[in-house]
Structure formats: structure tokens, C-alpha cells
Amino acid sequence: MNFYNRTNELDLLAKTEKLSKTAAQMTFVVGRRRIGKTSLLVKATENTQVLYFFIAKKSEVLLCEEFTEQIKQRFNIPIFGEIKTFKALFGFVMELSKTRHFTLIIDEFQEFYAVNPAVFSDMQNSWDTNKQNSMLNLILCGSVYALMSKIFENAKEPLFGRATQRIHLKAFDIATLKEILNDYTPHYSKNNLLAFYLFTGGVAKYVELLVQAEAFTFEAMCNEILSENSLFLGEGKNVLIEEFGKDYGNYFSILSLIASGKTSRVEIESIMEIQTGGFLDRLENEYSLIKKIRPILAKPGSRSVKYQIEDNFLKFWFRFIYKYHSAVEAGNLAYLKTIVQRDYSTFSGKILEKYFMEQLKAQKKYNNIGTYWERGNQNEIDIVAVDDLNKTVLFAEVKRNANNISIEKLKEKATNLIQQFKGYQFNYTGFSIEDM
């Protein structure tokens, strides 16, 4: 598959690489697994001299042996004696970078917690001592969001404040997904665009897998994802178990309930029969997997709160694959496909709402975009977009089928909310699949 998007990230990495020729630079890159971090870094450094260290879960001695061999081959220099610690190896790299400019990428950097946690303080000492005379472009990349944030953004950690740049790599936006579909299947339908957005969420690896399989219709995507030996079937566990550790069972149960429509803490706790406040807080603030939703204009302390899963694919995975994992384990994927086909219309309706919210955000016209509901989930409005500069408010109803949109009902639902916008102009519209 061609390389898409990432223009801003490539520009930043190019700027950092140029700066590192006169003073060492440290960039940390974080993003969920499969998002395309390695592909980005390969693209960004294709015309530079690069060392690439991947931190696998094996002994420090074996890692150093592997990395030492890479240095010898890349720079065609002898290294006398054995280097058995990463402290010594990084010290050697820093000394080497005083006489030559190069990039060092350390991938899955957070895995040093399992290999040797002292590495972070060892690196800090060597960095602080040598960076002024170094020409090293150091890129530290990781996919466990909570650990990477802790390493670089927790004031108690050795590498806090050392990074000169930060990149949080996110999914492809809607414009990029359209570009990809247009390149590979120019006559794609709006329904298939919705399915592509729903199943991949813009995650580069999922996009690549569907493109390689030439799966561009809902039916083809469904068959690819729910096929025997499909990478997608175990993906939720592969992506998240390491993040959650031994408590992953509770986290998975909460995410499955949210994906199934149990979006309030009261609903979740009534089913799980445990206090979930701590789990929900960590899912939102440490792992960035869920988002707290309040009615637009509600005060931050408002108790009217719902939760939603931010990642489209994980929302699908917890709603269908994890929920019906017994069918997956039994190899009865035909049963699971029937469930997906049965519930797809309702499930995709919520994804469609998110799609149009993203489209409105991309317009850079509104300063506040959200949703609205009143006590008891009455008078729910799918999208409310506020432009305080021009004093306008857009109210939108989202339905898969345009024939099911009622502007008159939308105006009735907005009756109480418009009282909070004195002097504003109100616009009412509907969005359907045909507007994608």
C-alpha cells in the first residue's frame, strides 16, 4: 500500500533531524499498536544514516549483543571487548555521535521496564552529560500509552523534561480514508465508506490488511475480519492486555458493556456489581480509550455523564468479537457473521454520528461540538455545533436513512437548549449516509 498522510509529522521529524546536526535532539513517539509508527519513522529517515533497535523481551546481554553487531555493520567500525549493559552501549553511542551525525530509533522503548528499569536513569545521565557535544537524532518510540506517558511526562521519572519533541500518532482522518478508497476502488459506495471507517477507524495496519485483501465492500470486509486465522479476531487482546496487566478482565468487561450501549457508570456497576470509578478514570485519563461525554454546555461537574469508546475498531471488537468470544473459540464464525449482519444497522448508526462530528471539526468553523440530552435521556440531539464568533448554532439529526429525519421533531427537542443561546441564529439539518 502507498504511504498516506502524515505530512505534519514528517515535517516535524525533518526539522528535528536538521537541528540534531548541531545539537542532540530527543523525540518520543507514542501511538496505539498498528497505527503506523514504524512506517512513519522508516519514511522519515529513508535518506539518513539510521540505527534501529527493537526492544524485545529478552535479556539485556542478548539485546546488547544484537545492537553491538548492528553498530559494527552500519558504521563499519570495530568494537573491542563485549558490551553487556545498555548503559555502556548507550554511552558508546553518545560518544560516537560526537564525531558523526546519525539517527537512533529505539522501538517499543517502554519494554525496558521488563528488561531493566534502571536503563532510564542510565540514559538520563549519559544524555545530560553528552548532549551538548552530540549530533544524535534520538527517536524513542512506544505503543503502550500509559508507560510512555509515565516515562516522559511524570515529573518523578528520570527522562522527564528531556524530550525536545513529542509526537502522538493518531489514526488516518476521513479525508485520507476517502483518498485511499478512491485510489483502490474509485466507484466505492457511501455504505462501503461507512463500513471502511467503522472497521478500521483509520488505523493504518487495518487499512493495509483490507486493501491487500481487496476487501472494499461491507460483505468482503466482514468476511476478511471474521475469517479463520484472521489477525482481527485476537486483536483486542493483543493491543490491550499488556496495557492493563492482571486487571484486564475488569477492563475488558467495562469496555464490552460500553460498546453494547451501557454507557453510564450506574448501568455498568449494576451489571458488574463492583465499584468502577477507578477503572473508568484510568481508561479515560491513562489509557485514552474512552471519553466522558456530557450534554453540550453542561458544567464539568455535571453528573449527567455517558462514556464512549474512542477507537472505532475496538468498539466493534468489544461489541461483537469479545462479547461472542465463545463462538470464536468454537470456530463458529458463521454464527458471529449472522450476529454482525443482524445488528450492523443499529451499531453503525452511532459510528455515523461520530463520522459527521469529525467532518464538522475538520471544517474549523465551530468552537464547540457535542451532543445533547435532558434528564432521563429525553430530547436527545445527535449533534450540536456552536460558533460563538458568528453567533450561530447548528442542530443536526443523524440517520442512516434520510427519510427517517424529521426537522420538526429536531426543533422540538432543541426548545429548552436554545434558551441558553440568546441572540444566536439557529440552523437545523439532517445527515444521512448520502451526505458522507
N, C-alpha and C positions, 0 to 999 in steps of 0.2 A: 504494500500500500504506500502511496505517496506520503510525504511529510506535510502536515497541515498546521496552519495557525502558529501559535507560539511566537509571534513577531516581537511582542514586548519583552518576553523572557530572553529571546535570542539577542535583542539589542542590549539588554542589561548585562548578559554574560559576556558579550563582546566588549562592552565598556569596561567591565571588571578585568577582563583578560589584558586589555591595554594598560590599565592602571597598575597591574601586577608587575609590569616590566620595570617599574621604578620603585615600587614598594609592595611587599607581600599583601595579598588580599585573601580573605576567608569568606566564602559564600556557603550558606546552608540552604539546601533544597529539600522541601518536605511535600509529600502528597501521598494519597492512598495508593496501595498496590494497584498495578495495571494502568495507572494514569498516564504513563509515558515519560517518566523522569529520565530513565536511562537513554531513551531515544532522543530526548531533548539535548542531553549532555553530549551524546555522540555527534549530533548535528552541530552543536555549538563549538565543538573542539576539533572538527574534521580537518582543519588546516593548521593545527598546532601540535606541538610535541606533548604527548599525554601519557601519564601513568594511570592505570585503573586498578584499584584494589577493591575486591569484593570481600566483605567481612562475613564469612561463613561461620557456622557454629562448630568450630573445631579448635584445637589447642593453639595457643599463641605461638608456640615454637613452629608449628606447621605453617601457620599463616606467614610468619616472618621468612621462613624458607622459601615459600612461594613468591612473596613480594620481592625478596632479595634477587631472585632469579629474573624477575621482570625488569628490575633496575639494571642489572648487568646487560640484558639483551637490548633494552631500549636505548641505553646510552653508550653501550659498548665499552664499559669500564670494568676493571677488576675490583672485587670487594674481598679483602683479605680477612680470614677468620670467619667464624659463624656469628650471625646476629640472631639472638634468640628471644629478644623482647621488642615489643613495638616502640617502647621508649627509645631504645637505641636506634631502631630503624628510622623513626621519625626525626630523631636528631641528625642522622646521616642525611636524610632528605633535605632538612633545613640547611645544613652545611653545603650540600650540593647546589642548592638553589641560590647560593651567594655568587656562584660563578656562571650559572646558566639559567635561562628562563624556561619554565615548563609548567604544565598543569598537572595537579594530582587530584584525581577523583577517588574518594573513598565512599563506596556504595554500601547501603544498609549499615550506616555508621552506628546506629543505636545498638547493634549487636555486640559492641564492646562491653555492654553491661553483662552479657553472658560470658564473654571471653576473659575480660579482665577490666573491671570498672576503674582501676587506677590509671588506665590509659588516658582518660580525660584530663586529669590533673597533670600527668606527664607531658601531654601535648601542650597544655597551657603554659607550662614552664619553658618549654623549648620555643614555643611561638613568641612569648613575650620577650625572650632573650634575643631572638634572632630576626624577628620580622622586619626591623628597620633596614637591615642589610640584605634581605632576601628578595628574590624575584619569583617567588612561588605563587601560583594561582591555585589556591586550595579550595576544592569544592567538596562539601560533606553532605551526602545525600541519604535520606532515610524515609521509610514508609510507615513506621509506627508513630503516628502523630503525637501521641501523649509523651512518648520518650524523647522524641526530637525537640519538642517544645520545652521539656524539662531541661535538656542538655544546654540549650542556648538562651532560654528566656526565664529560667529560675535563677534569681539573684544569688542563691546559695551554691550554684554549680560552678565548677572551675572555668568553663568556657563561656559563661555569661558575659555579654558585652564584647566578646572578641570578634564576632562575625561582622564583616563590613557590608554584607548584602544578605537579604533573605528573599527566597522565592517559595511561595506556596502554590504549587502547580495544581490547577483545577481542571475540571472536565471541559471538553470542547463545548463551545456555545452553539446556539441554534443555527446561526449563520454558517458555521463550519460544518455542522451535520448536513445542512442543505447542500453545501458545496460538494461534500463527499458523495452524497446520493446523486447529485447532478452529474458528477464525473463518471460514476459507475452504472447508473441506471437513470438516464435523463428523463424518462417518462414516468417517474415514480408518482404514486397517488398520495393524496393527503393522509389517507388511512395508514399507508405504509410509512410515511414520515412520522406519524404519531407512534407507531409500533417501534420504529428505529430509535426514537427519542426515549420511549418507555423502557425498552430492553437494555439499551446501552448507557443511558444517562450521559452520553458524551464521553464515557471512559474509553481512552484510546485503544486498549487491548481488546475490549468487547467489540468496538467498531471494527478493528482489524480482523477479528475472527469471523464476523458476519460478512465482511467484504470478501475475505478469502473463500468463504463457503458460497459466495454469490447468493446470500440469503437476504433478499430485498423486499419480500412480501411478509405480511403477518404470519401466514402459514409456514413459509420457509424459515423464518426466524424462530418460530415456536418449535418446529421440528429440529432445528440445529441445537437450540438451547436444551431441549428435553430429549436428547438422544443418548443412547448408551455411551458411556465413557466421555460424555461432554464435560469440558472444563467448567462450564457454568454450574453444574449440579452441586459441586462441593465448594463453590467459590465463596459463599458467605463465611464458612468456617475457615477457609484458607486466609481470607482477608482479615478476620476479626479475632480469632481465638488467641493469637499472640498478644493482641491489644488488651484483651480482657483478663487473661490468665485464668486462675482456678474458678473465678466467679462467672465464667462465660455463660453458664446455664441460666442464671437470673437475667443477665443482659439480653440473651437471645430470646427468652420468654417475653420480656418487655417489648423488644423490637417487633416480635411476631404479633403481639396484641395491638401495637400502634399501627402496624401495616394492615391489620384486619379491621381497623376502624375504631378500636378502643383508644381514643386519643386523649382522655382526661386521666389525671392521676387517680381519681376516685374509682373510675372504671377499672383501671389496671390493678389497683390494690384490692378491689373487691373480688377479683378473679384469682390473683396470686396469693392473697391473704398474708402479705408481708408489707412492711413499710418500704416504699420505693423511692423516696425523696433523694437519697444519696445516689442511687443508681441513675436516676433521671438527670440529676445535676452533672454527674460525670459524663454521661452520654452526650450532654449538650456542651459543656464547657471544656472537658479534657479531650474527648474523642471527636467532637464536632460531627456527630452522626445524626442528632436530632435537633430540632429547632422549636423553641417555645413560641406559640402563636397566641396573640391576644387580639381582640377586636380593635380595629384601627381607632386611634385617639384614646384608647383605654390607658389608664395610668400604669406605670411599670409595676406597681404593687397589686394590681387588679388580680382577683382570684379567678377571673374568667379566663382560663388558660387551656389550650389544647397543645398537643405535641405532634410533630410530623417528622418522618424520616427524610433527610435531605437528599440522599443518594437514590436515584430512580431504580437502578438495578437492585440494590439491597432491599429497597421497598418491595420490589417484585419477588426477590428471593425469599424474604421472610413471609410474605403473604401466601406464596404458593409452594415453593420447594421445601422450605423448613417446616411449614405447617403440615405438609403432607409427606414428611420425610419417610414415614413407614412405607408409603407406596414406592418411593425412590429406592429404599433399601430392598424392597421385594422385587425390584426390577419392573414394576408395573407402570411404565412411563405413559402408556396409552391412557390409563386412568387419570394421570396427572394432566395430560393434554386436554382431556374432556373437561376437567375442572377449570383449567385456564380459559378454554373457549367459552364455557358457561358463564364465568364471572368477568370476562375481559371487558365487556362493555361498561359495567359499573366501575371497575377498577381503573380503567383508562380515562374515565371522566375526570377523576381527581388529578391525574397526570396532565390532562388537557388544561386544567385551570393553572397549573404550575407553568405550563408552556406559555400561556398568554401573559402571565405575570412577568416571565423572563423577557418576553418581547417588549412589554411596556417599559421595563427597566432599561432595555437596550436603547430605547428612544432618547434617554437622558432628558426627558421633559418633566417628569414628576419627582417631587422630593419625598413623597411618602406613598408607598404602595402596600396594600394589605387586604385583609378580608374583614368581614363584619358579621356579628350575630348578637342577639339580645338574650336575656335570661331564658333558660330552657331551650336554647338553640333556635329561638324564634327569629323571624325576619333575617335569615342568613343571606348575605350578599357575597357572591364569589370573589369579586374584585372591586376595590375602591382605590382610585388613584388620585392623589391630591397635588395640585400645582399651586402652591401658595404665592408664587411670584405673580402669576397672572390671574389668581383667584378663580380657579376652575376646579371642579371635581368630576371625575368620570366614574360612573357606576356601571358595572358590567356583569351580565349573567353569562355563564359558560355552559353550553350543552353540546353533546356530540351532534345532535340533530338540530339544525336551525329552526325547524318547525315547532320545537318544544320551548322556544324562547318567548317569554311574554314581557314586553317592556312595561306594560301597565302594572303587572304584579311587581316588577322591579321597582317602579316608582313608589308603590305602596310600602314595600319593605324599607325604603330609604326615608320614609316620612320622619321618623324620630332623629335619624342621623343628620339630616340636612339642617336641623335646628342649631347644630354646632358650627355651621359654616355661614355665618351672617355676611351678606354682601358678595357671596360667591355665585358663579354661574355653574349650573349642573347639566351634565350630559349623560344620557342613558343609552347603552348599546348592548348588543349581544355578540358573543363569539362562538363559532362552531368550528367543526373540522374544516369546513370550506374556507375559513379565514386563516388557516395556518400558512 
